[in-house]
Amino acid sequence: MTAKLDANFDVVIIGTGPGGEGAAMHLAKNRKQVAIVERFRQIGGGCTHWGTIPSKSLRHAIFQIAEANKNPMLRLAGISLALPFAQMRKAANSVVDRQVEMRHTYYERNGVTVVSGHARFLDPFTVEAEEGNGARHRLRAKAFVIATGARPYRPPEIDFNHPRVFDSDKILSLAETPQSITVYGAGGAGCEYAWMFRNLNVKVKLINTRSKLLEFLDDEIIDALSYHMRDQGMLLRHNEEYESVKPADDGVVLALKSGKQIKTDILLWANGRTGNTDNLGLEQIGLTPDSRGQLKVNENLQTTAAHIYAVGDVIGYPSLASAAYVQGRYAAAHILGHAEPAMIRNIPTGIYTSPEISSVGRTERQLTEAKIPYEIGHAAFKNLAREQITGQTVGMLKILFHRQTLEVLGVHCFGANASEIIHIGQAILAQTGPANTLLYFINTTFNYPTMAEAYRVAALNGYNRVC
Ligand SMILES: Cc1cc2nc3c(=O)[nH]c(=O)nc-3n(C[C@H](O)[C@H](O)[C@H](O)COP(=O)(O)OP(=O)(O)OC[C@H]3O[C@@H](n4cnc5c(N)ncnc54)[C@H](O)[C@@H]3O)c2cc1C
């Protein structure tokens, strides 16, 4: 707990997730007096405690077990692994602790004042932070960054206290691995959890409210994802809308407006998120969130009050930790007067299904709509030596480039380590002028055998079509 404060700062930030941290670090490094307010008992945000870190640590634990069980040598030795869900979740806790510890040192080393409590605006230049014990801190500043994140949307008619009904926060406290699960909502978190449970041999029914999975991705990647989900035994239903959720002692029934009734051991509700803007005193500063609790910002991440910025999940799409962090840094840079718009352009997407999906730049759909003449270069992972050695042969890398200038316009990857290797494409795509060229991948020597080599294969494949 901090001592009671009544102080002036250059900037006050609300929320210690990646958005708040990115802003705080950039401002502190530029010698600004910064305070950051957090209402949870630990710093790190939803990213560290409910979202990215626990879900990716859990995924890793599950993946290791699934890989071990698939390993022919271990099978031959009669070894098969199984751990209760709670045990695998425990593996994630140590990562969370390490993350919290590390982030504390960042704030300490950079002289950022961390204030405990729920923050709310009293007027456009004052925030009050109220601790659980009623202690109140008053913080005045010339500028503010709202980085309060979002939480799972919970329709009021669904009983989330029932032991068979979960959202993406509550699923982390699941004790036993169920035999079957319905995942309602096929966004990033829904698809990732669906795949995690499938890797545990759980029967998975994924109910999508839209016509395709993850509509913001390139269509070919979406098709590949859907194909592999079905191939792995998941049931997918598109264009569905729920009517009711009826939990009982022996399972939970999801009734859909189409008349279908889906019964499984548990239900994971992964449909929609609400921005954390309630009780933030927004009425004191003339801001009104939209129906999803999100704040509108301009291209510089300023709200309608120019000295109050909003970043991360509280402003909605893309709702990624990576994006939140860079938006925080951008808002800080704008406050300091040296913002560089390129910082928040070409933010990549990483979806940690099995295998992963990652993409940067434009999709075929977007290029077609914009009437840009493009060509495609493909590399199928099954044809790469590294993938054949590791047995991770599912996937592809796809490069979209301009037919005449060879400018790289988009890179899309589905396969093992997609979220890592996408950054090679991003580095070229982010270049301006002739430095952004497909020829880079053709004229560069890649280690062999690597997954990165897919760039050379895909580039040659595409280049051969235009030359
Ligand atoms: C299951 C799941 C998996 C995910 N996986 C990934 C992934 O693999 N990669 C990725 O990039 N992203 C992932 N995300 C998204 C990522 O977690 C979020 O985009 C990121 O956490 C957003 O950061 P933020 O700083 O905006 O908010 P948050 O990280 O949510 O932090 C907001 C903080 O503000 C605090 N706060 C809120 N209101 C107040 C208030 N009034 N006063 C004081 N403090 C307040 C909260 O307590 C919280 O600590 C995942 C999300 C989920 C749910």
The ligand as a Tripos MOL2 file, in Angstrom:
@<TRIPOS>MOLECULE
LIG
   53    58     1     0     0
SMALL
NO_CHARGES

@<TRIPOS>ATOM
      1 C1         -7.7920  -15.3810  -22.8510 C.3       1 LIG1
      2 C2         -7.0290  -14.2370  -23.4520 C.ar      1 LIG1
      3 C3         -5.8560  -14.4870  -24.1460 C.ar      1 LIG1
      4 C4         -5.1260  -13.4360  -24.7030 C.ar      1 LIG1
      5 N1         -3.9920  -13.7200  -25.3910 N.ar      1 LIG1
      6 C5         -3.2880  -12.7150  -25.9640 C.ar      1 LIG1
      7 C6         -2.0850  -12.9850  -26.6890 C.ar      1 LIG1
      8 O1         -1.6700  -14.1260  -26.8080 O.2       1 LIG1
      9 N2         -1.4020  -11.9480  -27.2210 N.ar      1 LIG1
     10 C7         -1.8260  -10.6540  -27.0920 C.ar      1 LIG1
     11 O2         -1.1510   -9.7480  -27.6000 O.2       1 LIG1
     12 N3         -2.9600  -10.3740  -26.4060 N.ar      1 LIG1
     13 C8         -3.6940  -11.3640  -25.8500 C.ar      1 LIG1
     14 N4         -4.8410  -11.0820  -25.1460 N.ar      1 LIG1
     15 C9         -5.2830   -9.6880  -25.0210 C.3       1 LIG1
     16 C10        -4.4870   -8.9360  -23.9680 C.3       1 LIG1
     17 O3         -4.5330   -9.6170  -22.7330 O.3       1 LIG1
     18 C11        -5.0610   -7.5380  -23.8430 C.3       1 LIG1
     19 O4         -5.1130   -6.9690  -25.1340 O.3       1 LIG1
     20 C12        -4.2030   -6.6560  -22.9510 C.3       1 LIG1
     21 O5         -4.1900   -7.1500  -21.6510 O.3       1 LIG1
     22 C13        -4.7600   -5.2280  -22.9550 C.3       1 LIG1
     23 O6         -3.9080   -4.4190  -22.2030 O.3       1 LIG1
     24 P1         -4.4620   -3.1110  -21.5000 P.3       1 LIG1
     25 O7         -3.2600   -2.4370  -20.9250 O.co2     1 LIG1
     26 O8         -5.3280   -2.3700  -22.4090 O.co2     1 LIG1
     27 O9         -5.4180   -3.6420  -20.3230 O.3       1 LIG1
     28 P2         -5.2270   -4.7090  -19.1830 P.3       1 LIG1
     29 O10        -4.0600   -5.5900  -19.4030 O.co2     1 LIG1
     30 O11        -6.5470   -5.3670  -19.0230 O.co2     1 LIG1
     31 O12        -4.9310   -3.8440  -17.8880 O.3       1 LIG1
     32 C14        -5.8770   -2.9260  -17.3930 C.3       1 LIG1
     33 C15        -5.5820   -2.6660  -15.9380 C.3       1 LIG1
     34 O13        -6.3430   -1.5340  -15.5040 O.3       1 LIG1
     35 C16        -6.8170   -1.7710  -14.1950 C.3       1 LIG1
     36 N5         -7.9780   -0.8990  -13.9820 N.ar      1 LIG1
     37 C17        -9.1700   -0.9330  -14.6260 C.ar      1 LIG1
     38 N6         -9.9620    0.0720  -14.1980 N.ar      1 LIG1
     39 C18        -9.2650    0.7430  -13.2490 C.ar      1 LIG1
     40 C19        -9.5500    1.8610  -12.4410 C.ar      1 LIG1
     41 N7        -10.7010    2.5470  -12.5470 N.pl3     1 LIG1
     42 N8         -8.6080    2.2670  -11.5510 N.ar      1 LIG1
     43 C20        -7.4270    1.6100  -11.4550 C.ar      1 LIG1
     44 N9         -7.0910    0.5400  -12.2090 N.ar      1 LIG1
     45 C21        -8.0000    0.1170  -13.1060 C.ar      1 LIG1
     46 C22        -7.1620   -3.2480  -14.2020 C.3       1 LIG1
     47 O14        -7.1980   -3.7610  -12.8830 O.3       1 LIG1
     48 C23        -6.0060   -3.8230  -15.0190 C.3       1 LIG1
     49 O15        -4.9380   -4.1660  -14.1810 O.3       1 LIG1
     50 C24        -5.5800  -12.1070  -24.5610 C.ar      1 LIG1
     51 C25        -6.7520  -11.8500  -23.8420 C.ar      1 LIG1
     52 C26        -7.4780  -12.8920  -23.2940 C.ar      1 LIG1
     53 C27        -8.7300  -12.5990  -22.5190 C.3       1 LIG1
@<TRIPOS>BOND
     1     1     2 1
     2     2     3 ar
     3     2    52 ar
     4     3     4 ar
     5     4     5 ar
     6     4    50 ar
     7     5     6 ar
     8     6     7 ar
     9     6    13 1
    10     7     8 2
    11     7     9 ar
    12     9    10 ar
    13    10    11 2
    14    10    12 ar
    15    12    13 ar
    16    13    14 ar
    17    14    15 1
    18    14    50 ar
    19    15    16 1
    20    16    17 1
    21    16    18 1
    22    18    19 1
    23    18    20 1
    24    20    21 1
    25    20    22 1
    26    22    23 1
    27    23    24 1
    28    24    25 2
    29    24    26 1
    30    24    27 1
    31    27    28 1
    32    28    29 2
    33    28    30 1
    34    28    31 1
    35    31    32 1
    36    32    33 1
    37    33    34 1
    38    33    48 1
    39    34    35 1
    40    35    36 1
    41    35    46 1
    42    36    37 ar
    43    36    45 ar
    44    37    38 ar
    45    38    39 ar
    46    39    40 ar
    47    39    45 ar
    48    40    41 1
    49    40    42 ar
    50    42    43 ar
    51    43    44 ar
    52    44    45 ar
    53    46    47 1
    54    46    48 1
    55    48    49 1
    56    50    51 ar
    57    51    52 ar
    58    52    53 1
@<TRIPOS>SUBSTRUCTURE
     1 LIG1         1 GROUP 0 **** ****
